[in-house]
Amino acid sequence: MKTSVLLAGVAALAMTVSAHAETLINGIDAAFPPFAFIDTDGKAKGFDVEAVDWIAKEMGFEVKHQAVAWEGIIPSLQAKKVDFICSGMSITPKRAEQVDFTDPYWKIVNVFVVKTDSSLTPEEILTGNKRLGLQQGTAEETWLNEARKTHPKWNFEVRQYSAAQMALGDVLNGRIQAAGMNEAPANDAIKNGQPLKIAGTFGEKEDYGCAVRKGDPEILKKLNEGYARLMKSPKWEELKAKYKP
């Protein structure tokens, strides 16, 4: 009888702890497949979303994924509207002045995307007065705008977009000749049958990491430990096979 009462008490305590588990909000890009996106049912999906869901369960906290306009996602973090950002964010020196990053969890390269019947090369995109679509607030946009200051022959015209997928749409309809972005959303679009191809690469290889507010070591520690455990688990290979980012 005493054993039953004790077990019931332990179960009740566990339920109480679970009911009061900390809930953290992950800020995501609503249109950055395969890492993060909102599906047709309004649900957050993607490599980063599932990774963070696994980490939350492993580390004992609840998580909600909230879509935020990419150009305003760091200000939203600083204003405490979200608690961290795990959504295909490149680690850059400029961003590191504003936020703290976890250890890197993915390497990425930047690519130019054109229609399948295009013969444009990266050099022609940069020096041929072409209209180039870039997602606003991204590391690739920053790199190209900085690099052109030391390349006087670069004369491309930048068209800004709130999402990489919108830039790809304008490549297809002819409003722009090329789009510059991380290889993951480009490969995702090509894999899903869009008549696009990669014309070449630009910039430097980048690392993805999760961003937290400056001076928030507890969340940083949870995410770093969570990713370390995830990468050692079968779930990591399962996610890579599922999303092929």
N, C-alpha and C positions, 0 to 999 in steps of 0.2 A: 504493500500500500504506500509506504513511504517513498519507495523507488518510483512509483507511478506519479506521485505528487511532485517529486523532484524533477522528473522528466517533463511533466506538464509545465512546471515553472520555467525550465530552460527553454522550452519551445515558445512560451509566451514572451520571454525575454528576447529571443531571437527575432520574433515577429515585431516586437517594439523597436528593436535596433533597425530592422529592415525598413519599418514604416518611417523612421526618422533619418534614413540615409540621405546624405547630402546630394542635392541636385545641381549639376553644373550645366551651363549652356555653351554648346559648341557653335561658333559662328561659321557658316559655310557659304560658298558660292553656289547659287541656285542652278547654275548651268555650266558645270565644269566636269562632264563625264570623262573618264570613268571614276574620278576621285570623289566627286560630290555633285549631286544634282537633285532636283525635286521632280519626281515622276508624275505621270498624268493623274494619279490619285492624290497628289499633294503630299506624298511621303518622301522623306529624305532617303536617298540611296547612294551607293558608291563605295569604293575601296576604303576611303577615309572614314566614312560613316560606319561601316561594319567594323572596321578596326577599332574605332573609339567605343562602339557598343561593347565589343569584347573586352576592351581594357576597363571600361566602367564596371562591368560585372566582376572581372578579376580583382579589381582594386577596391571594390566595395562602395561605389557611388552611383547615383542615377545620372543620366545624361539626356539632354534635349538638344536637337539640332535646329538651329534657327538660321534661315536664309537672310543674308545681308548683302547689299550692293558692294561689290568688291572694292571700289574706290573709297568706300567709307567704312571698311571692315575694321581697320586698325583704330580709327577714332571710336568706333562702337566698343571695342575692347577696352580702350582707355577710359571710356565713360561708364564702364561696368554694365553695359547692356548685354554683353556676352562675357563668358569667363575664360575662354581660350579659343584659338582658331586652329582647327585641323582640317585643312581643305586645299591641299595642293599648293601650299605657300612656299615660295622660294626663300631661302635664307640669304639675305643681302646685308651689306654693312649699313646701308641707310635704314633698313627696317630694324636692324639690331640696335640702333640708337633709340628706337621707340618702344621695343618689346624685348622680352627674353625668349630665346628659342630652345626647344628641346634638342636632344641629339638628332642628327639627320636620320631619316628612315627611308629616303628614296633619292636616286640620282636621275636627273632629267636633262635633256638637251632641247634647244629651241630650233624650230624649223619654219621654213616658208612653205605655205600650202597654196597650190594653184589648181585650176581645173585639169582634168586628165588629158585634155587635148592641147594644153598650153606647153610651149617650148621654153618658157622663161627660165633663166638661170638666176641664182642669187645675185650675181653681179648686175644682171640686167634689171632686176627688181630694185636694186639700190641706186643705180646710176641712170636708169632709163625713163625718168619722170613718171614712174608708175604710182598708182594709188595703192597704198599698203594699209590694211586693216589691223589694228592692234587693240587689245582689251585695255581699257583705261585702268591705271593703277597697278599694272603688272611689272615684274622685273624686266621682262623682255622689252616693254615700252621704254622703260628708263634706260636700259642698255643702248638701244638704238638711238634714242635722242641724245645721249651723251657721246656715243661713238661718232655720230655724224659731225660733231664739232671739230674732229680731227681728220675728217674725210671730206674735203671740199667737193669731190665729184659726186657724192651721194646727194641725190635730188628727189628722192621719193616723197610723196605727199601722204601724210599720216591721216587716216580716218579712224577716229576713236569709237569704240563700242563698249557697252556695259557687260557683254559676255562674248567669249570666244566663238560660240556657236552662231551668234549674229554676224560676226565677221565672215565666217564660212558661208553663211547664206548669201552674203553680198558678193563673195567670190563666184558663187554658182550663178547668180543672176546678172553678173557682169558689171556691177557698180564699182567694184575694185578688182585689181588684177591679181592681188595676192594677199594673204593674211600671215602674220607672224605670231607664233604661239609656242607653248610647250608641246613636245611631241605626243603626250598622252591624249589630249582631246583631239588632236589631228588624226592619230591612229584610230581612235574610237569612231570618228566620223567615217573614215575610209572603211573600217571593218563593218560598219553598218550600211554599206552600199552607196554612200554618196560619191558621185563621180569627181573625186578629188585625188591629188597625189602630192607627195612631198617633193619640193623642188631642190631642197638642200638645207643645210643648217647654218646657224649664225650664233654669235656670242660665245659664251663659255658654258661649260657644264654647270648645272646648279644642283643644290641639295634641297629637298623638301624637309621642313620641320614644322612642328606645332608652335604657335606663338601664345605666350601668356603675358599678363601685365608685368611691368618692371616691379621687382620687389615682391613677387608672389611665389615664394619657393615651394609652398606645399603643393600647389597644382603642378608646378614644373616637375617636382619629384614624382608625383603620381603618374604623370604622363611618361616620363623617362623610364620609370620602373615598369609601367604597363607595356610600353613598346618593347622593352628588353624581354619581357616574358612572352609577349606575342610572337616575336621573331624566333623564339625557341620552340614554339608550339606548332602542331600540324596546321592550325588555323591560318598561319602566315602563308604557307604554300597554297592552301585552299583559296585564299583571297587573291593571290597572284594569278592562279589558274582561272578563277572566275572572271576577273576584270581585265587581266592582261594589260596593265597600264604601261 
